[in-house]
Each structure stands twice: as C-alpha cells, then as structure tokens.
Amino acid sequence: IEFTDAKERQVVTRLPRAKLISKYKRILTPLKATQHVTTDLHITVNGKGSATCAANTVHYQVREVSSGDSHWTTGNRFDLRLSRTDGQWTISAMKQTRLWATGNPEVLATRFND
C-alpha cells in the first residue's frame, strides 16, 4: 500500500502486505467501532489479467479518549491495481490518499505511520 496525505501532497509510507495487515490490526483493535463506506467505484479492465479501480471512501472511527471528541472521520480515495490469476481477481497494489479529515485524531491511538 502507498498512503498519501493530500494536504501534504507526499507519500507518507509504503508497506508490503504482511506488514500492512499487522499494522491495521494494531490500529483498529483499540477502537470501539469503525466503519468504512466505499462508493463510486470506477473499474477499467485492461485485458484478461489486469484492471484498475478508483473508489471514494469515508472512514468513521470511534474510541473514548481522555480529552476531546470520541470520533475521527476521514474522506479518502483509493486507486487499486488488480490482477487475475487462476480466474480470481486480487488487489496487487493500493494507493490511499486522504482528502479530508474531521474530529479528533487522537481517536487513533496508534497512527498509521507509527
């Protein structure tokens, strides 16, 4: 995954799949609730074995914190590269760009870049 903060217009981090899964578990476990809503999927098939997908997402995170609001919400865009092997489509690369955020960033006790 490549994660970019649109405000800073720079790549923040790149991770292989195993590290990404471990990091997401560490980030999401302390949350009281989380919901990711994905819309506006634009899929382009580039032949038999590859495709791209662009999608908009809104991520809601909830956790009681010592000070401030208990909610953190972000708007994001995902750009995915897809590959087809043995008849199954899988995500081969993913770029997430945060477009906006509102609420208390302290809700995510463990940041993505920690």
Jmol script that loads the backbone (N, CA, C; Angstrom):
load data "model"
ATOM      1  N   ILE A   1       0.854  -1.182   0.000  1.00  0.00           N
ATOM      2  CA  ILE A   1       0.000   0.000   0.000  1.00  0.00           C
ATOM      3  C   ILE A   1       0.886   1.227   0.000  1.00  0.00           C
ATOM      4  N   GLU A   2       0.411   2.218  -0.667  1.00  0.00           N
ATOM      5  CA  GLU A   2       1.045   3.532  -0.616  1.00  0.00           C
ATOM      6  C   GLU A   2       0.018   4.466  -0.002  1.00  0.00           C
ATOM      7  N   PHE A   3       0.382   5.173   1.057  1.00  0.00           N
ATOM      8  CA  PHE A   3      -0.531   6.082   1.729  1.00  0.00           C
ATOM      9  C   PHE A   3      -0.033   7.504   1.536  1.00  0.00           C
ATOM     10  N   THR A   4      -0.905   8.370   1.010  1.00  0.00           N
ATOM     11  CA  THR A   4      -0.540   9.751   0.734  1.00  0.00           C
ATOM     12  C   THR A   4      -1.486  10.681   1.468  1.00  0.00           C
ATOM     13  N   ASP A   5      -0.952  11.685   2.105  1.00  0.00           N
ATOM     14  CA  ASP A   5      -1.770  12.715   2.726  1.00  0.00           C
ATOM     15  C   ASP A   5      -1.933  13.838   1.712  1.00  0.00           C
ATOM     16  N   ALA A   6      -3.159  14.052   1.246  1.00  0.00           N
ATOM     17  CA  ALA A   6      -3.408  15.039   0.188  1.00  0.00           C
ATOM     18  C   ALA A   6      -3.023  16.444   0.633  1.00  0.00           C
ATOM     19  N   LYS A   7      -3.157  16.726   1.918  1.00  0.00           N
ATOM     20  CA  LYS A   7      -2.805  18.052   2.424  1.00  0.00           C
ATOM     21  C   LYS A   7      -1.307  18.310   2.250  1.00  0.00           C
ATOM     22  N   GLU A   8      -0.513  17.304   2.538  1.00  0.00           N
ATOM     23  CA  GLU A   8       0.940  17.455   2.430  1.00  0.00           C
ATOM     24  C   GLU A   8       1.456  17.097   1.048  1.00  0.00           C
ATOM     25  N   ARG A   9       0.608  16.434   0.230  1.00  0.00           N
ATOM     26  CA  ARG A   9       0.961  16.054  -1.137  1.00  0.00           C
ATOM     27  C   ARG A   9       2.259  15.251  -1.188  1.00  0.00           C
ATOM     28  N   GLN A  10       2.404  14.334  -0.253  1.00  0.00           N
ATOM     29  CA  GLN A  10       3.590  13.496  -0.277  1.00  0.00           C
ATOM     30  C   GLN A  10       3.235  12.082   0.148  1.00  0.00           C
ATOM     31  N   VAL A  11       4.017  11.141  -0.319  1.00  0.00           N
ATOM     32  CA  VAL A  11       3.837   9.759   0.093  1.00  0.00           C
ATOM     33  C   VAL A  11       4.319   9.647   1.532  1.00  0.00           C
ATOM     34  N   VAL A  12       3.446   9.128   2.386  1.00  0.00           N
ATOM     35  CA  VAL A  12       3.781   9.020   3.797  1.00  0.00           C
ATOM     36  C   VAL A  12       4.465   7.691   4.089  1.00  0.00           C
ATOM     37  N   THR A  13       3.974   6.609   3.513  1.00  0.00           N
ATOM     38  CA  THR A  13       4.578   5.313   3.774  1.00  0.00           C
ATOM     39  C   THR A  13       4.224   4.315   2.678  1.00  0.00           C
ATOM     40  N   ARG A  14       5.052   3.291   2.541  1.00  0.00           N
ATOM     41  CA  ARG A  14       4.789   2.161   1.645  1.00  0.00           C
ATOM     42  C   ARG A  14       5.016   0.892   2.447  1.00  0.00           C
ATOM     43  N   LEU A  15       4.089  -0.063   2.313  1.00  0.00           N
ATOM     44  CA  LEU A  15       4.184  -1.288   3.092  1.00  0.00           C
ATOM     45  C   LEU A  15       3.868  -2.517   2.251  1.00  0.00           C
ATOM     46  N   PRO A  16       4.580  -3.623   2.493  1.00  0.00           N
ATOM     47  CA  PRO A  16       4.170  -4.889   1.888  1.00  0.00           C
ATOM     48  C   PRO A  16       2.945  -5.440   2.622  1.00  0.00           C
ATOM     49  N   ARG A  17       2.277  -6.405   2.014  1.00  0.00           N
ATOM     50  CA  ARG A  17       1.004  -6.917   2.521  1.00  0.00           C
ATOM     51  C   ARG A  17       1.057  -7.385   3.976  1.00  0.00           C
ATOM     52  N   ALA A  18       2.020  -8.217   4.355  1.00  0.00           N
ATOM     53  CA  ALA A  18       2.078  -8.768   5.714  1.00  0.00           C
ATOM     54  C   ALA A  18       2.201  -7.665   6.763  1.00  0.00           C
ATOM     55  N   LYS A  19       3.034  -6.669   6.494  1.00  0.00           N
ATOM     56  CA  LYS A  19       3.181  -5.554   7.436  1.00  0.00           C
ATOM     57  C   LYS A  19       1.917  -4.713   7.489  1.00  0.00           C
ATOM     58  N   LEU A  20       1.246  -4.554   6.356  1.00  0.00           N
ATOM     59  CA  LEU A  20       0.004  -3.798   6.313  1.00  0.00           C
ATOM     60  C   LEU A  20      -1.060  -4.458   7.195  1.00  0.00           C
ATOM     61  N   ILE A  21      -1.220  -5.759   7.076  1.00  0.00           N
ATOM     62  CA  ILE A  21      -2.219  -6.476   7.883  1.00  0.00           C
ATOM     63  C   ILE A  21      -1.902  -6.336   9.367  1.00  0.00           C
ATOM     64  N   SER A  22      -0.662  -6.510   9.736  1.00  0.00           N
ATOM     65  CA  SER A  22      -0.251  -6.375  11.137  1.00  0.00           C
ATOM     66  C   SER A  22      -0.524  -4.965  11.664  1.00  0.00           C
ATOM     67  N   LYS A  23      -0.201  -3.970  10.856  1.00  0.00           N
ATOM     68  CA  LYS A  23      -0.394  -2.577  11.267  1.00  0.00           C
ATOM     69  C   LYS A  23      -1.877  -2.254  11.432  1.00  0.00           C
ATOM     70  N   TYR A  24      -2.720  -2.710  10.492  1.00  0.00           N
ATOM     71  CA  TYR A  24      -4.161  -2.453  10.609  1.00  0.00           C
ATOM     72  C   TYR A  24      -4.738  -3.111  11.852  1.00  0.00           C
ATOM     73  N   LYS A  25      -4.308  -4.307  12.193  1.00  0.00           N
ATOM     74  CA  LYS A  25      -4.788  -4.968  13.411  1.00  0.00           C
ATOM     75  C   LYS A  25      -4.427  -4.137  14.637  1.00  0.00           C
ATOM     76  N   ARG A  26      -3.205  -3.632  14.665  1.00  0.00           N
ATOM     77  CA  ARG A  26      -2.745  -2.827  15.804  1.00  0.00           C
ATOM     78  C   ARG A  26      -3.511  -1.511  15.909  1.00  0.00           C
ATOM     79  N   ILE A  27      -3.840  -0.910  14.771  1.00  0.00           N
ATOM     80  CA  ILE A  27      -4.563   0.364  14.756  1.00  0.00           C
ATOM     81  C   ILE A  27      -6.026   0.179  15.123  1.00  0.00           C
ATOM     82  N   LEU A  28      -6.669  -0.839  14.568  1.00  0.00           N
ATOM     83  CA  LEU A  28      -8.120  -0.992  14.708  1.00  0.00           C
ATOM     84  C   LEU A  28      -8.556  -1.656  16.008  1.00  0.00           C
ATOM     85  N   THR A  29      -7.717  -2.480  16.625  1.00  0.00           N
ATOM     86  CA  THR A  29      -8.111  -3.212  17.824  1.00  0.00           C
ATOM     87  C   THR A  29      -8.606  -2.308  18.958  1.00  0.00           C
ATOM     88  N   PRO A  30      -7.978  -1.167  19.253  1.00  0.00           N
ATOM     89  CA  PRO A  30      -8.454  -0.340  20.370  1.00  0.00           C
ATOM     90  C   PRO A  30      -9.769   0.406  20.098  1.00  0.00           C
ATOM     91  N   LEU A  31     -10.231   0.430  18.866  1.00  0.00           N
ATOM     92  CA  LEU A  31     -11.427   1.209  18.541  1.00  0.00           C
ATOM     93  C   LEU A  31     -12.689   0.549  19.077  1.00  0.00           C
ATOM     94  N   LYS A  32     -13.614   1.395  19.556  1.00  0.00           N
ATOM     95  CA  LYS A  32     -14.927   0.918  19.981  1.00  0.00           C
ATOM     96  C   LYS A  32     -15.747   0.517  18.757  1.00  0.00           C
ATOM     97  N   ALA A  33     -15.601   1.262  17.670  1.00  0.00           N
ATOM     98  CA  ALA A  33     -16.303   0.970  16.421  1.00  0.00           C
ATOM     99  C   ALA A  33     -15.541   1.594  15.267  1.00  0.00           C
ATOM    100  N   THR A  34     -15.700   0.987  14.106  1.00  0.00           N
ATOM    101  CA  THR A  34     -15.153   1.554  12.878  1.00  0.00           C
ATOM    102  C   THR A  34     -16.047   1.125  11.723  1.00  0.00           C
ATOM    103  N   GLN A  35     -16.196   2.005  10.760  1.00  0.00           N
ATOM    104  CA  GLN A  35     -16.970   1.676   9.572  1.00  0.00           C
ATOM    105  C   GLN A  35     -16.324   2.372   8.384  1.00  0.00           C
ATOM    106  N   HIS A  36     -16.202   1.636   7.298  1.00  0.00           N
ATOM    107  CA  HIS A  36     -15.650   2.169   6.061  1.00  0.00           C
ATOM    108  C   HIS A  36     -16.725   2.047   4.987  1.00  0.00           C
ATOM    109  N   VAL A  37     -17.066   3.168   4.389  1.00  0.00           N
ATOM    110  CA  VAL A  37     -18.094   3.198   3.346  1.00  0.00           C
ATOM    111  C   VAL A  37     -17.394   3.501   2.022  1.00  0.00           C
ATOM    112  N   THR A  38     -17.595   2.631   1.035  1.00  0.00           N
ATOM    113  CA  THR A  38     -16.936   2.774  -0.264  1.00  0.00           C
ATOM    114  C   THR A  38     -17.981   3.040  -1.335  1.00  0.00           C
ATOM    115  N   THR A  39     -17.736   4.067  -2.162  1.00  0.00           N
ATOM    116  CA  THR A  39     -18.683   4.443  -3.209  1.00  0.00           C
ATOM    117  C   THR A  39     -17.943   4.792  -4.495  1.00  0.00           C
ATOM    118  N   ASP A  40     -18.717   4.971  -5.550  1.00  0.00           N
ATOM    119  CA  ASP A  40     -18.208   5.473  -6.829  1.00  0.00           C
ATOM    120  C   ASP A  40     -17.030   4.669  -7.365  1.00  0.00           C
ATOM    121  N   LEU A  41     -17.178   3.358  -7.412  1.00  0.00           N
ATOM    122  CA  LEU A  41     -16.124   2.509  -7.952  1.00  0.00           C
ATOM    123  C   LEU A  41     -16.093   2.642  -9.473  1.00  0.00           C
ATOM    124  N   HIS A  42     -14.926   2.979  -9.990  1.00  0.00           N
ATOM    125  CA  HIS A  42     -14.713   3.080 -11.431  1.00  0.00           C
ATOM    126  C   HIS A  42     -13.683   2.023 -11.799  1.00  0.00           C
ATOM    127  N   ILE A  43     -14.137   0.976 -12.475  1.00  0.00           N
ATOM    128  CA  ILE A  43     -13.280  -0.160 -12.803  1.00  0.00           C
ATOM    129  C   ILE A  43     -13.002  -0.178 -14.304  1.00  0.00           C
ATOM    130  N   THR A  44     -11.722  -0.327 -14.629  1.00  0.00           N
ATOM    131  CA  THR A  44     -11.307  -0.428 -16.021  1.00  0.00           C
ATOM    132  C   THR A  44     -10.534  -1.726 -16.187  1.00  0.00           C
ATOM    133  N   VAL A  45     -11.047  -2.625 -17.040  1.00  0.00           N
ATOM    134  CA  VAL A  45     -10.362  -3.883 -17.317  1.00  0.00           C
ATOM    135  C   VAL A  45      -9.404  -3.635 -18.481  1.00  0.00           C
ATOM    136  N   ASN A  46      -8.137  -3.962 -18.250  1.00  0.00           N
ATOM    137  CA  ASN A  46      -7.077  -3.730 -19.239  1.00  0.00           C
ATOM    138  C   ASN A  46      -6.635  -5.046 -19.854  1.00  0.00           C
ATOM    139  N   GLY A  47      -7.543  -5.806 -20.350  1.00  0.00           N
ATOM    140  CA  GLY A  47      -7.206  -7.117 -20.894  1.00  0.00           C
ATOM    141  C   GLY A  47      -7.659  -8.217 -19.953  1.00  0.00           C
ATOM    142  N   LYS A  48      -7.199  -9.442 -20.216  1.00  0.00           N
ATOM    143  CA  LYS A  48      -7.666 -10.591 -19.447  1.00  0.00           C
ATOM    144  C   LYS A  48      -7.142 -10.647 -18.024  1.00  0.00           C
ATOM    145  N   GLY A  49      -5.963 -10.102 -17.778  1.00  0.00           N
ATOM    146  CA  GLY A  49      -5.349 -10.323 -16.477  1.00  0.00           C
ATOM    147  C   GLY A  49      -5.085  -9.112 -15.620  1.00  0.00           C
ATOM    148  N   SER A  50      -5.529  -7.928 -16.039  1.00  0.00           N
ATOM    149  CA  SER A  50      -5.269  -6.753 -15.204  1.00  0.00           C
ATOM    150  C   SER A  50      -6.418  -5.757 -15.294  1.00  0.00           C
ATOM    151  N   ALA A  51      -6.540  -4.959 -14.244  1.00  0.00           N
ATOM    152  CA  ALA A  51      -7.580  -3.930 -14.191  1.00  0.00           C
ATOM    153  C   ALA A  51      -7.153  -2.874 -13.178  1.00  0.00           C
ATOM    154  N   THR A  52      -7.829  -1.739 -13.215  1.00  0.00           N
ATOM    155  CA  THR A  52      -7.645  -0.699 -12.207  1.00  0.00           C
ATOM    156  C   THR A  52      -9.005  -0.360 -11.626  1.00  0.00           C
ATOM    157  N   CYS A  53      -8.993   0.149 -10.416  1.00  0.00           N
ATOM    158  CA  CYS A  53     -10.226   0.564  -9.757  1.00  0.00           C
ATOM    159  C   CYS A  53      -9.935   1.819  -8.953  1.00  0.00           C
ATOM    160  N   ALA A  54     -10.765   2.834  -9.133  1.00  0.00           N
ATOM    161  CA  ALA A  54     -10.702   4.050  -8.317  1.00  0.00           C
ATOM    162  C   ALA A  54     -11.985   4.097  -7.504  1.00  0.00           C
ATOM    163  N   ALA A  55     -11.874   4.427  -6.230  1.00  0.00           N
ATOM    164  CA  ALA A  55     -13.049   4.447  -5.361  1.00  0.00           C
ATOM    165  C   ALA A  55     -12.908   5.538  -4.310  1.00  0.00           C
ATOM    166  N   ASN A  56     -14.028   6.106  -3.899  1.00  0.00           N
ATOM    167  CA  ASN A  56     -14.074   7.066  -2.801  1.00  0.00           C
ATOM    168  C   ASN A  56     -14.523   6.341  -1.544  1.00  0.00           C
ATOM    169  N   THR A  57     -13.941   6.710  -0.403  1.00  0.00           N
ATOM    170  CA  THR A  57     -14.319   6.086   0.865  1.00  0.00           C
ATOM    171  C   THR A  57     -14.443   7.132   1.959  1.00  0.00           C
ATOM    172  N   VAL A  58     -15.275   6.829   2.928  1.00  0.00           N
ATOM    173  CA  VAL A  58     -15.350   7.597   4.162  1.00  0.00           C
ATOM    174  C   VAL A  58     -15.099   6.609   5.291  1.00  0.00           C
ATOM    175  N   HIS A  59     -14.168   6.934   6.173  1.00  0.00           N
ATOM    176  CA  HIS A  59     -13.807   6.063   7.296  1.00  0.00           C
ATOM    177  C   HIS A  59     -14.250   6.738   8.589  1.00  0.00           C
ATOM    178  N   TYR A  60     -15.052   6.025   9.368  1.00  0.00           N
ATOM    179  CA  TYR A  60     -15.508   6.504  10.673  1.00  0.00           C
ATOM    180  C   TYR A  60     -14.819   5.663  11.745  1.00  0.00           C
ATOM    181  N   GLN A  61     -14.198   6.322  12.715  1.00  0.00           N
ATOM    182  CA  GLN A  61     -13.580   5.617  13.834  1.00  0.00           C
ATOM    183  C   GLN A  61     -14.100   6.210  15.132  1.00  0.00           C
ATOM    184  N   VAL A  62     -14.378   5.337  16.110  1.00  0.00           N
ATOM    185  CA  VAL A  62     -14.918   5.764  17.404  1.00  0.00           C
ATOM    186  C   VAL A  62     -14.111   5.106  18.516  1.00  0.00           C
ATOM    187  N   ARG A  63     -13.669   5.911  19.476  1.00  0.00           N
ATOM    188  CA  ARG A  63     -12.978   5.396  20.669  1.00  0.00           C
ATOM    189  C   ARG A  63     -13.030   6.474  21.732  1.00  0.00           C
ATOM    190  N   GLU A  64     -13.341   6.076  22.952  1.00  0.00           N
ATOM    191  CA  GLU A  64     -13.318   7.028  24.054  1.00  0.00           C
ATOM    192  C   GLU A  64     -11.867   7.424  24.330  1.00  0.00           C
ATOM    193  N   VAL A  65     -11.624   8.721  24.415  1.00  0.00           N
ATOM    194  CA  VAL A  65     -10.283   9.233  24.690  1.00  0.00           C
ATOM    195  C   VAL A  65     -10.354  10.156  25.889  1.00  0.00           C
ATOM    196  N   SER A  66      -9.198  10.465  26.480  1.00  0.00           N
ATOM    197  CA  SER A  66      -9.176  11.265  27.702  1.00  0.00           C
ATOM    198  C   SER A  66      -9.623  12.707  27.485  1.00  0.00           C
ATOM    199  N   SER A  67      -9.427  13.236  26.292  1.00  0.00           N
ATOM    200  CA  SER A  67      -9.891  14.598  26.034  1.00  0.00           C
ATOM    201  C   SER A  67     -10.321  14.739  24.580  1.00  0.00           C
ATOM    202  N   GLY A  68     -11.337  15.540  24.378  1.00  0.00           N
ATOM    203  CA  GLY A  68     -11.804  15.799  23.023  1.00  0.00           C
ATOM    204  C   GLY A  68     -12.879  14.826  22.577  1.00  0.00           C
ATOM    205  N   ASP A  69     -13.271  14.999  21.335  1.00  0.00           N
ATOM    206  CA  ASP A  69     -14.334  14.211  20.716  1.00  0.00           C
ATOM    207  C   ASP A  69     -13.929  12.740  20.611  1.00  0.00           C
ATOM    208  N   SER A  70     -14.898  11.849  20.606  1.00  0.00           N
ATOM    209  CA  SER A  70     -14.617  10.411  20.507  1.00  0.00           C
ATOM    210  C   SER A  70     -14.698   9.909  19.062  1.00  0.00           C
ATOM    211  N   HIS A  71     -14.803  10.826  18.095  1.00  0.00           N
ATOM    212  CA  HIS A  71     -14.934  10.444  16.683  1.00  0.00           C
ATOM    213  C   HIS A  71     -13.806  11.031  15.833  1.00  0.00           C
ATOM    214  N   TRP A  72     -13.387  10.268  14.840  1.00  0.00           N
ATOM    215  CA  TRP A  72     -12.419  10.715  13.835  1.00  0.00           C
ATOM    216  C   TRP A  72     -12.922  10.200  12.494  1.00  0.00           C
ATOM    217  N   THR A  73     -13.135  11.106  11.554  1.00  0.00           N
ATOM    218  CA  THR A  73     -13.696  10.741  10.253  1.00  0.00           C
ATOM    219  C   THR A  73     -12.788  11.272   9.154  1.00  0.00           C
ATOM    220  N   THR A  74     -12.543  10.433   8.145  1.00  0.00           N
ATOM    221  CA  THR A  74     -11.707  10.857   7.034  1.00  0.00           C
ATOM    222  C   THR A  74     -12.365  10.509   5.699  1.00  0.00           C
ATOM    223  N   GLY A  75     -12.124  11.341   4.706  1.00  0.00           N
ATOM    224  CA  GLY A  75     -12.539  11.069   3.333  1.00  0.00           C
ATOM    225  C   GLY A  75     -11.311  10.702   2.539  1.00  0.00           C
ATOM    226  N   ASN A  76     -11.399   9.638   1.760  1.00  0.00           N
ATOM    227  CA  ASN A  76     -10.226   9.091   1.081  1.00  0.00           C
ATOM    228  C   ASN A  76     -10.551   8.685  -0.346  1.00  0.00           C
ATOM    229  N   ARG A  77      -9.508   8.559  -1.126  1.00  0.00           N
ATOM    230  CA  ARG A  77      -9.622   7.986  -2.467  1.00  0.00           C
ATOM    231  C   ARG A  77      -8.669   6.804  -2.521  1.00  0.00           C
ATOM    232  N   PHE A  78      -9.157   5.703  -3.051  1.00  0.00           N
ATOM    233  CA  PHE A  78      -8.334   4.525  -3.261  1.00  0.00           C
ATOM    234  C   PHE A  78      -8.120   4.326  -4.753  1.00  0.00           C
ATOM    235  N   ASP A  79      -6.890   4.084  -5.143  1.00  0.00           N
ATOM    236  CA  ASP A  79      -6.541   3.700  -6.501  1.00  0.00           C
ATOM    237  C   ASP A  79      -5.904   2.325  -6.406  1.00  0.00           C
ATOM    238  N   LEU A  80      -6.550   1.342  -7.038  1.00  0.00           N
ATOM    239  CA  LEU A  80      -6.130  -0.047  -6.928  1.00  0.00           C
ATOM    240  C   LEU A  80      -5.669  -0.586  -8.267  1.00  0.00           C
ATOM    241  N   ARG A  81      -4.649  -1.427  -8.227  1.00  0.00           N
ATOM    242  CA  ARG A  81      -4.284  -2.248  -9.384  1.00  0.00           C
ATOM    243  C   ARG A  81      -4.736  -3.657  -9.057  1.00  0.00           C
ATOM    244  N   LEU A  82      -5.430  -4.273 -10.000  1.00  0.00           N
ATOM    245  CA  LEU A  82      -5.971  -5.608  -9.801  1.00  0.00           C
ATOM    246  C   LEU A  82      -5.325  -6.566 -10.786  1.00  0.00           C
ATOM    247  N   SER A  83      -5.144  -7.804 -10.351  1.00  0.00           N
ATOM    248  CA  SER A  83      -4.620  -8.820 -11.262  1.00  0.00           C
ATOM    249  C   SER A  83      -5.459 -10.085 -11.126  1.00  0.00           C
ATOM    250  N   ARG A  84      -5.545 -10.798 -12.233  1.00  0.00           N
ATOM    251  CA  ARG A  84      -6.354 -12.012 -12.265  1.00  0.00           C
ATOM    252  C   ARG A  84      -5.438 -13.213 -12.484  1.00  0.00           C
ATOM    253  N   THR A  85      -5.520 -14.140 -11.538  1.00  0.00           N
ATOM    254  CA  THR A  85      -4.743 -15.367 -11.609  1.00  0.00           C
ATOM    255  C   THR A  85      -5.662 -16.537 -11.306  1.00  0.00           C
ATOM    256  N   ASP A  86      -5.635 -17.539 -12.147  1.00  0.00           N
ATOM    257  CA  ASP A  86      -6.478 -18.726 -11.969  1.00  0.00           C
ATOM    258  C   ASP A  86      -7.950 -18.355 -11.790  1.00  0.00           C
ATOM    259  N   GLY A  87      -8.398 -17.336 -12.532  1.00  0.00           N
ATOM    260  CA  GLY A  87      -9.799 -16.941 -12.501  1.00  0.00           C
ATOM    261  C   GLY A  87     -10.208 -16.090 -11.316  1.00  0.00           C
ATOM    262  N   GLN A  88      -9.275 -15.733 -10.444  1.00  0.00           N
ATOM    263  CA  GLN A  88      -9.579 -14.933  -9.249  1.00  0.00           C
ATOM    264  C   GLN A  88      -8.926 -13.556  -9.346  1.00  0.00           C
ATOM    265  N   TRP A  89      -9.703 -12.512  -9.087  1.00  0.00           N
ATOM    266  CA  TRP A  89      -9.165 -11.150  -9.052  1.00  0.00           C
ATOM    267  C   TRP A  89      -8.619 -10.868  -7.662  1.00  0.00           C
ATOM    268  N   THR A  90      -7.435 -10.281  -7.596  1.00  0.00           N
ATOM    269  CA  THR A  90      -6.843  -9.866  -6.325  1.00  0.00           C
ATOM    270  C   THR A  90      -6.282  -8.452  -6.474  1.00  0.00           C
ATOM    271  N   ILE A  91      -6.120  -7.779  -5.352  1.00  0.00           N
ATOM    272  CA  ILE A  91      -5.512  -6.447  -5.334  1.00  0.00           C
ATOM    273  C   ILE A  91      -4.004  -6.642  -5.333  1.00  0.00           C
ATOM    274  N   SER A  92      -3.333  -6.111  -6.347  1.00  0.00           N
ATOM    275  CA  SER A  92      -1.880  -6.240  -6.420  1.00  0.00           C
ATOM    276  C   SER A  92      -1.164  -4.980  -5.932  1.00  0.00           C
ATOM    277  N   ALA A  93      -1.857  -3.845  -5.921  1.00  0.00           N
ATOM    278  CA  ALA A  93      -1.284  -2.602  -5.394  1.00  0.00           C
ATOM    279  C   ALA A  93      -2.430  -1.689  -4.991  1.00  0.00           C
ATOM    280  N   MET A  94      -2.189  -0.895  -3.960  1.00  0.00           N
ATOM    281  CA  MET A  94      -3.229   0.001  -3.462  1.00  0.00           C
ATOM    282  C   MET A  94      -2.597   1.318  -3.031  1.00  0.00           C
ATOM    283  N   LYS A  95      -3.176   2.407  -3.479  1.00  0.00           N
ATOM    284  CA  LYS A  95      -2.757   3.737  -3.052  1.00  0.00           C
ATOM    285  C   LYS A  95      -3.958   4.399  -2.400  1.00  0.00           C
ATOM    286  N   GLN A  96      -3.776   4.844  -1.162  1.00  0.00           N
ATOM    287  CA  GLN A  96      -4.832   5.542  -0.427  1.00  0.00           C
ATOM    288  C   GLN A  96      -4.397   6.991  -0.253  1.00  0.00           C
ATOM    289  N   THR A  97      -5.264   7.922  -0.661  1.00  0.00           N
ATOM    290  CA  THR A  97      -4.982   9.345  -0.494  1.00  0.00           C
ATOM    291  C   THR A  97      -6.049   9.945   0.406  1.00  0.00           C
ATOM    292  N   ARG A  98      -5.623  10.482   1.540  1.00  0.00           N
ATOM    293  CA  ARG A  98      -6.569  11.158   2.435  1.00  0.00           C
ATOM    294  C   ARG A  98      -6.861  12.529   1.858  1.00  0.00           C
ATOM    295  N   LEU A  99      -8.144  12.808   1.624  1.00  0.00           N
ATOM    296  CA  LEU A  99      -8.563  14.078   1.044  1.00  0.00           C
ATOM    297  C   LEU A  99      -9.005  15.082   2.094  1.00  0.00           C
ATOM    298  N   TRP A 100      -9.588  14.599   3.183  1.00  0.00           N
ATOM    299  CA  TRP A 100     -10.032  15.480   4.257  1.00  0.00           C
ATOM    300  C   TRP A 100     -10.168  14.678   5.551  1.00  0.00           C
ATOM    301  N   ALA A 101     -10.224  15.382   6.661  1.00  0.00           N
ATOM    302  CA  ALA A 101     -10.406  14.741   7.958  1.00  0.00           C
ATOM    303  C   ALA A 101     -11.108  15.716   8.893  1.00  0.00           C
ATOM    304  N   THR A 102     -11.890  15.156   9.812  1.00  0.00           N
ATOM    305  CA  THR A 102     -12.571  15.971  10.809  1.00  0.00           C
ATOM    306  C   THR A 102     -12.682  15.187  12.107  1.00  0.00           C
ATOM    307  N   GLY A 103     -12.770  15.891  13.209  1.00  0.00           N
ATOM    308  CA  GLY A 103     -12.877  15.222  14.508  1.00  0.00           C
ATOM    309  C   GLY A 103     -11.543  15.208  15.229  1.00  0.00           C
ATOM    310  N   ASN A 104     -11.401  14.246  16.114  1.00  0.00           N
ATOM    311  CA  ASN A 104     -10.248  14.161  16.997  1.00  0.00           C
ATOM    312  C   ASN A 104      -9.272  13.086  16.507  1.00  0.00           C
ATOM    313  N   PRO A 105      -8.110  13.466  15.992  1.00  0.00           N
ATOM    314  CA  PRO A 105      -7.154  12.478  15.503  1.00  0.00           C
ATOM    315  C   PRO A 105      -6.613  11.570  16.610  1.00  0.00           C
ATOM    316  N   GLU A 106      -6.772  11.966  17.876  1.00  0.00           N
ATOM    317  CA  GLU A 106      -6.308  11.147  18.987  1.00  0.00           C
ATOM    318  C   GLU A 106      -7.128   9.864  19.135  1.00  0.00           C
ATOM    319  N   VAL A 107      -8.269   9.793  18.453  1.00  0.00           N
ATOM    320  CA  VAL A 107      -9.071   8.557  18.466  1.00  0.00           C
ATOM    321  C   VAL A 107      -8.229   7.391  17.956  1.00  0.00           C
ATOM    322  N   LEU A 108      -7.363   7.656  17.003  1.00  0.00           N
ATOM    323  CA  LEU A 108      -6.445   6.619  16.526  1.00  0.00           C
ATOM    324  C   LEU A 108      -5.184   6.682  17.380  1.00  0.00           C
ATOM    325  N   ALA A 109      -5.210   5.944  18.465  1.00  0.00           N
ATOM    326  CA  ALA A 109      -4.076   5.963  19.408  1.00  0.00           C
ATOM    327  C   ALA A 109      -2.780   5.585  18.716  1.00  0.00           C
ATOM    328  N   THR A 110      -2.872   4.643  17.797  1.00  0.00           N
ATOM    329  CA  THR A 110      -1.711   4.206  17.028  1.00  0.00           C
ATOM    330  C   THR A 110      -1.891   4.741  15.624  1.00  0.00           C
ATOM    331  N   ARG A 111      -1.048   5.638  15.221  1.00  0.00           N
ATOM    332  CA  ARG A 111      -1.131   6.217  13.895  1.00  0.00           C
ATOM    333  C   ARG A 111      -0.602   5.256  12.846  1.00  0.00           C
ATOM    334  N   PHE A 112      -0.999   5.468  11.613  1.00  0.00           N
ATOM    335  CA  PHE A 112      -0.552   4.609  10.526  1.00  0.00           C
ATOM    336  C   PHE A 112       0.960   4.655  10.362  1.00  0.00           C
ATOM    337  N   ASN A 113       1.552   5.795  10.624  1.00  0.00           N
ATOM    338  CA  ASN A 113       2.990   5.958  10.399  1.00  0.00           C
ATOM    339  C   ASN A 113       3.826   5.714  11.638  1.00  0.00           C
ATOM    340  N   ASP A 114       3.191   5.261  12.719  1.00  0.00           N
ATOM    341  CA  ASP A 114       3.956   4.948  13.941  1.00  0.00           C
ATOM    342  C   ASP A 114       4.685   3.637  13.774  1.00  0.00           C
TER     343      ASP A 114
END
end "model"
wireframe off; spacefill off
backbone 0.3
color backbone group
